[in-house]
Amino acid sequence: RSVYIEGRLKTRKYTDKDGVEKYATDIIANEMQMLGGREGMGDPGGHDGDNEGYSRPSAPPSRPPPRQQTPAPAPAASKSSSGFDDMDDDIPF
Protein backbone atom coordinates (compact mmCIF):
# COMPACT_ATOMS: atom_id res chain seq x y z
CA ARG A 1 0.00 0.00 0.00
CA SER A 2 1.04 3.56 -0.62
CA VAL A 3 1.01 6.02 2.26
CA TYR A 4 1.48 9.79 2.29
CA ILE A 5 3.16 11.01 5.49
CA GLU A 6 3.86 14.61 6.41
CA GLY A 7 6.00 15.46 9.41
CA ARG A 8 9.57 15.95 10.52
CA LEU A 9 12.71 14.06 11.48
CA LYS A 10 14.36 14.38 14.88
CA THR A 11 17.90 13.08 15.46
CA ARG A 12 19.17 12.50 18.97
CA LYS A 13 22.46 11.33 20.43
CA TYR A 14 22.76 9.04 23.44
CA THR A 15 25.26 6.80 25.21
CA ASP A 16 24.34 3.12 25.58
CA LYS A 17 25.05 0.97 28.66
CA ASP A 18 28.51 0.06 27.30
CA GLY A 19 29.53 3.72 26.98
CA VAL A 20 29.23 3.83 23.18
CA GLU A 21 27.74 6.99 21.67
CA LYS A 22 24.86 6.25 19.32
CA TYR A 23 22.45 8.25 17.21
CA ALA A 24 18.74 7.64 16.67
CA THR A 25 16.44 9.30 14.16
CA ASP A 26 12.76 9.57 15.04
CA ILE A 27 10.07 10.14 12.43
CA ILE A 28 7.39 12.41 13.83
CA ALA A 29 4.30 12.22 11.62
CA ASN A 30 1.83 15.11 11.74
CA GLU A 31 -0.43 13.79 8.98
CA MET A 32 -0.92 10.36 7.44
CA GLN A 33 -3.13 9.42 4.49
CA MET A 34 -3.70 5.97 2.99
CA LEU A 35 -3.36 6.36 -0.79
CA GLY A 36 -4.26 2.92 -2.05
CA GLY A 37 -3.20 -0.66 -2.13
CA ARG A 38 -2.94 -3.76 -4.23
CA GLU A 39 -6.46 -3.30 -5.54
CA GLY A 40 -6.60 0.50 -5.59
CA MET A 41 -8.76 1.71 -2.71
CA GLY A 42 -10.33 -1.72 -2.19
CA ASP A 43 -10.59 -4.08 0.74
CA PRO A 44 -7.40 -4.25 2.83
CA GLY A 45 -7.36 -8.03 2.35
CA GLY A 46 -7.78 -9.26 5.89
CA HIS A 47 -5.00 -7.24 7.50
CA ASP A 48 -6.89 -6.45 10.68
CA GLY A 49 -5.40 -4.10 13.25
CA ASP A 50 -3.00 -2.23 10.97
CA ASN A 51 -5.56 0.13 9.42
CA GLU A 52 -6.32 2.50 12.26
CA GLY A 53 -8.03 5.58 10.86
CA TYR A 54 -8.77 3.84 7.57
CA SER A 55 -12.42 3.19 6.75
CA ARG A 56 -13.20 0.15 4.66
CA PRO A 57 -15.43 0.59 1.61
CA SER A 58 -19.08 -0.40 1.98
CA ALA A 59 -18.96 -2.62 -1.15
CA PRO A 60 -18.53 -6.37 -0.61
CA PRO A 61 -14.90 -7.53 -0.87
CA SER A 62 -15.72 -10.02 -3.63
CA ARG A 63 -16.25 -7.18 -6.13
CA PRO A 64 -12.90 -5.68 -7.27
CA PRO A 65 -12.78 -1.89 -7.66
CA PRO A 66 -12.57 -0.38 -11.16
CA ARG A 67 -9.07 0.03 -12.60
CA GLN A 68 -9.54 3.80 -12.95
CA GLN A 69 -8.89 4.18 -9.21
CA THR A 70 -5.28 3.01 -9.53
CA PRO A 71 -3.87 6.53 -10.28
CA ALA A 72 -5.18 7.78 -6.89
CA PRO A 73 -1.70 8.86 -5.62
CA ALA A 74 -1.49 11.65 -8.24
CA PRO A 75 -3.64 14.18 -6.27
CA ALA A 76 -1.61 13.53 -3.12
CA ALA A 77 1.62 14.27 -5.00
CA SER A 78 0.41 17.78 -5.80
CA LYS A 79 -0.50 18.21 -2.14
CA SER A 80 2.95 17.13 -1.00
CA SER A 81 4.66 19.61 -3.32
CA SER A 82 2.99 22.54 -1.57
CA GLY A 83 3.85 23.59 1.95
CA PHE A 84 7.38 22.20 1.97
CA ASP A 85 9.07 25.28 0.52
CA ASP A 86 9.87 26.62 3.99
CA MET A 87 11.76 23.51 5.14
CA ASP A 88 15.49 24.11 5.42
CA ASP A 89 16.75 20.64 6.40
CA ASP A 90 18.36 18.21 3.97
CA ILE A 91 16.48 14.94 3.73
CA PRO A 92 18.06 12.23 1.55
CA PHE A 93 14.76 10.99 0.12
PASEBA-1860 file (N, C-alpha, C; in nm, 3 decimals):
! residues 93
1> RSVYIEGR> 0.083/-0.119/0.000/0.000/0.000/0.000/0.086/0.125/0.000 ~ 0.035/0.227/-0.062/0.104/0.356/-0.062/0.050/0.442/0.051 ~ 0.138/0.516/0.115/0.101/0.602/0.226/0.168/0.737/0.207 ~ 0.093/0.844/0.230/0.148/0.979/0.229/0.166/1.021/0.375 ~ 0.287/1.059/0.413/0.316/1.101/0.549/0.380/1.239/0.546 ~ 0.329/1.328/0.629/0.386/1.461/0.641/0.430/1.480/0.786 ~ 0.550/1.527/0.805/0.600/1.546/0.941/0.742/1.596/0.940 ~ 0.819/1.550/1.040/0.957/1.595/1.052/1.043/1.483/1.108
9> LKTRKYTD> 1.174/1.500/1.094/1.271/1.406/1.148/1.340/1.470/1.268 ~ 1.366/1.389/1.370/1.436/1.438/1.488/1.550/1.341/1.519 ~ 1.673/1.391/1.517/1.790/1.308/1.546/1.838/1.339/1.686 ~ 1.867/1.232/1.761/1.917/1.250/1.897/2.039/1.162/1.919 ~ 2.123/1.204/2.010/2.246/1.133/2.043/2.235/1.083/2.186 ~ 2.279/0.959/2.209/2.276/0.904/2.344/2.393/0.808/2.362 ~ 2.420/0.774/2.487/2.526/0.680/2.521/2.461/0.553/2.574 ~ 2.494/0.438/2.514/2.434/0.312/2.558/2.500/0.263/2.687
17> KDGVEKYA> 2.456/0.148/2.737/2.505/0.097/2.866/2.653/0.059/2.864 ~ 2.709/0.038/2.743/2.851/0.006/2.730/2.938/0.130/2.711 ~ 2.877/0.248/2.713/2.953/0.372/2.698/2.976/0.414/2.554 ~ 2.907/0.351/2.459/2.923/0.383/2.318/2.819/0.489/2.279 ~ 2.867/0.596/2.214/2.774/0.699/2.167/2.700/0.651/2.044 ~ 2.569/0.668/2.044/2.486/0.625/1.932/2.391/0.738/1.894 ~ 2.341/0.728/1.772/2.245/0.825/1.721/2.116/0.752/1.684 ~ 2.004/0.819/1.706/1.874/0.764/1.667/1.798/0.874/1.594
25> TDIIANEM> 1.728/0.836/1.490/1.644/0.930/1.416/1.499/0.890/1.432 ~ 1.418/0.980/1.485/1.276/0.957/1.504/1.199/1.024/1.391 ~ 1.097/0.958/1.343/1.007/1.014/1.243/0.881/1.058/1.315 ~ 0.854/1.187/1.314/0.739/1.241/1.383/0.637/1.280/1.277 ~ 0.531/1.202/1.266/0.430/1.222/1.162/0.319/1.314/1.214 ~ 0.293/1.421/1.141/0.183/1.511/1.174/0.057/1.474/1.099 ~ 0.071/1.416/0.980/-0.043/1.379/0.898/-0.011/1.251/0.823 ~ -0.108/1.160/0.818/-0.092/1.036/0.744/-0.217/1.010/0.662
33> QMLGGREG> -0.200/0.969/0.537/-0.313/0.942/0.449/-0.286/0.814/0.372 ~ -0.380/0.720/0.377/-0.370/0.597/0.299/-0.404/0.632/0.155 ~ -0.316/0.600/0.060/-0.336/0.636/-0.079/-0.396/0.523/-0.162 ~ -0.374/0.403/-0.127/-0.426/0.292/-0.205/-0.352/0.166/-0.170 ~ -0.383/0.061/-0.243/-0.320/-0.066/-0.213/-0.309/-0.152/-0.335 ~ -0.308/-0.280/-0.313/-0.294/-0.376/-0.423/-0.410/-0.368/-0.520 ~ -0.527/-0.340/-0.470/-0.646/-0.330/-0.554/-0.699/-0.187/-0.557 ~ -0.615/-0.089/-0.560/-0.660/0.050/-0.559/-0.703/0.088/-0.419
41> MGDPGGHD> -0.824/0.135/-0.402/-0.876/0.171/-0.271/-0.967/0.062/-0.217 ~ -0.946/-0.061/-0.255/-1.033/-0.172/-0.219/-1.011/-0.224/-0.080 ~ -1.065/-0.343/-0.055/-1.059/-0.408/0.074/-0.914/-0.432/0.115 ~ -0.877/-0.405/0.239/-0.740/-0.425/0.283/-0.693/-0.570/0.281 ~ -0.778/-0.665/0.252/-0.736/-0.803/0.235/-0.712/-0.878/0.363 ~ -0.788/-0.849/0.467/-0.778/-0.926/0.589/-0.666/-0.885/0.681 ~ -0.605/-0.771/0.660/-0.500/-0.724/0.750/-0.564/-0.643/0.862 ~ -0.621/-0.712/0.959/-0.689/-0.645/1.068/-0.589/-0.586/1.166
49> GDNEGYSR> -0.623/-0.471/1.222/-0.540/-0.410/1.325/-0.437/-0.312/1.273 ~ -0.401/-0.315/1.146/-0.300/-0.223/1.097/-0.360/-0.109/1.016 ~ -0.490/-0.090/1.022/-0.556/0.013/0.942/-0.627/0.115/1.029 ~ -0.568/0.153/1.140/-0.632/0.250/1.226/-0.651/0.380/1.150 ~ -0.772/0.436/1.157/-0.803/0.558/1.086/-0.841/0.537/0.941 ~ -0.843/0.414/0.896/-0.877/0.384/0.757/-1.014/0.320/0.755 ~ -1.108/0.378/0.682/-1.242/0.319/0.675/-1.251/0.229/0.554 ~ -1.304/0.110/0.575/-1.320/0.015/0.466/-1.437/0.056/0.378
57> PSAPPSRP> -1.431/0.026/0.250/-1.543/0.059/0.161/-1.665/-0.024/0.196 ~ -1.784/0.030/0.165/-1.908/-0.040/0.198/-1.940/-0.151/0.099 ~ -1.872/-0.157/-0.015/-1.896/-0.262/-0.115/-1.842/-0.395/-0.064 ~ -1.903/-0.506/-0.104/-1.853/-0.637/-0.061/-1.714/-0.662/-0.117 ~ -1.627/-0.731/-0.042/-1.490/-0.753/-0.087/-1.478/-0.841/-0.210 ~ -1.582/-0.914/-0.246/-1.572/-1.002/-0.363/-1.574/-0.923/-0.494 ~ -1.619/-0.800/-0.492/-1.625/-0.718/-0.613/-1.501/-0.630/-0.620 ~ -1.411/-0.652/-0.718/-1.290/-0.568/-0.727/-1.326/-0.427/-0.772
65> PPRQQTPA> -1.252/-0.327/-0.724/-1.278/-0.189/-0.766/-1.238/-0.168/-0.911 ~ -1.295/-0.067/-0.977/-1.257/-0.038/-1.116/-1.110/0.001/-1.125 ~ -1.049/-0.026/-1.240/-0.907/0.003/-1.260/-0.879/0.152/-1.266 ~ -0.979/0.236/-1.287/-0.954/0.380/-1.295/-0.910/0.437/-1.161 ~ -0.929/0.366/-1.052/-0.889/0.418/-0.921/-0.741/0.400/-0.895 ~ -0.669/0.326/-0.976/-0.528/0.301/-0.953/-0.444/0.429/-0.950 ~ -0.468/0.532/-1.034/-0.387/0.653/-1.028/-0.420/0.745/-0.912 ~ -0.479/0.696/-0.803/-0.518/0.778/-0.689/-0.402/0.856/-0.626
73> PAPAASKS> -0.277/0.809/-0.625/-0.170/0.886/-0.562/-0.139/1.019/-0.630 ~ -0.181/1.042/-0.753/-0.149/1.165/-0.824/-0.198/1.291/-0.751 ~ -0.324/1.297/-0.699/-0.364/1.418/-0.627/-0.281/1.441/-0.502 ~ -0.241/1.336/-0.433/-0.161/1.353/-0.312/-0.023/1.408/-0.345 ~ 0.030/1.377/-0.462/0.162/1.427/-0.500/0.159/1.579/-0.514 ~ 0.050/1.633/-0.569/0.041/1.778/-0.580/0.027/1.841/-0.443 ~ -0.037/1.770/-0.349/-0.050/1.821/-0.214/0.086/1.823/-0.145 ~ 0.166/1.720/-0.168/0.295/1.713/-0.100/0.394/1.816/-0.155
81> SSGFDDMD> 0.374/1.863/-0.277/0.466/1.961/-0.332/0.442/2.101/-0.275 ~ 0.326/2.123/-0.216/0.299/2.254/-0.157/0.318/2.246/-0.006 ~ 0.368/2.353/0.052/0.385/2.359/0.195/0.521/2.313/0.244 ~ 0.607/2.264/0.157/0.738/2.220/0.197/0.847/2.319/0.156 ~ 0.809/2.431/0.099/0.907/2.528/0.052/0.983/2.592/0.168 ~ 0.923/2.596/0.287/0.987/2.662/0.399/1.077/2.569/0.480 ~ 1.091/2.445/0.440/1.176/2.351/0.514/1.321/2.371/0.473 ~ 1.410/2.382/0.572/1.549/2.411/0.542/1.642/2.293/0.572
89> DDIPF> 1.587/2.178/0.612/1.675/2.064/0.640/1.694/1.978/0.516 ~ 1.805/1.906/0.511/1.836/1.821/0.397/1.793/1.680/0.428 ~ 1.697/1.630/0.354/1.648/1.494/0.373/1.689/1.414/0.250 ~ 1.752/1.298/0.269/1.806/1.223/0.155/1.704/1.149/0.071 ~ 1.576/1.168/0.094/1.476/1.099/0.012/1.360/1.188/-0.019
END
